[in-house]
Amino acid sequence: MANPLDRRDVGERRAAAQAGIRKRAAAGLLASFFIAGGLLNGRHMYEEASRRPYGRGRDAWLRATAPLRAAAAHGRLDALRNWVERTWRK
């Protein structure tokens, strides 16, 4: 008869061996990914928010994306995104 430990999937074996990264590190990486994405897409997110129908939802989106647009413009991150799009969309 096979050992029941051998029937576990790879995730269960890694968890039992305490292999992998910590939750805090994973959360930090995920947060970094979304922050970088927000900064690189700040201008485009603001433009999409400005196309929404008028109302409280639109105003909230504009207020939320205005700092991202300003940071992207100040750091010229929108130029980086435009360069990547021009280079890789061929």
JODARA-V683881 format. One record per backbone hydrogen bond with DSSP energy under -1.0 kcal/mol. NH is the residue of the N-H (numbers start at 1). CO is the residue of the C=O. If there is no record, write none. Layout:
# JODARA-V683881
nh=NH co=CO
nh=NH co=CO
This chain:
# JODARA-V683881
nh=6 co=3
nh=13 co=9
nh=14 co=10
nh=15 co=11
nh=16 co=12
nh=17 co=13
nh=19 co=14
nh=26 co=22
nh=27 co=23
nh=28 co=24
nh=29 co=25
nh=30 co=26
nh=31 co=27
nh=32 co=28
nh=33 co=29
nh=34 co=30
nh=35 co=31
nh=36 co=32
nh=37 co=33
nh=38 co=34
nh=39 co=35
nh=40 co=36
nh=41 co=37
nh=45 co=41
nh=46 co=42
nh=47 co=43
nh=48 co=44
nh=49 co=45
nh=50 co=46
nh=52 co=49
nh=59 co=55
nh=60 co=56
nh=61 co=57
nh=62 co=58
nh=63 co=59
nh=64 co=60
nh=65 co=61
nh=66 co=62
nh=69 co=65
nh=70 co=66
nh=71 co=67
nh=72 co=68
nh=73 co=69
nh=74 co=70
nh=75 co=71
nh=77 co=72
nh=78 co=72
nh=80 co=76
nh=81 co=77
nh=82 co=78
nh=83 co=79
nh=84 co=80
nh=85 co=81
nh=86 co=82
nh=87 co=83
nh=88 co=84
nh=89 co=85
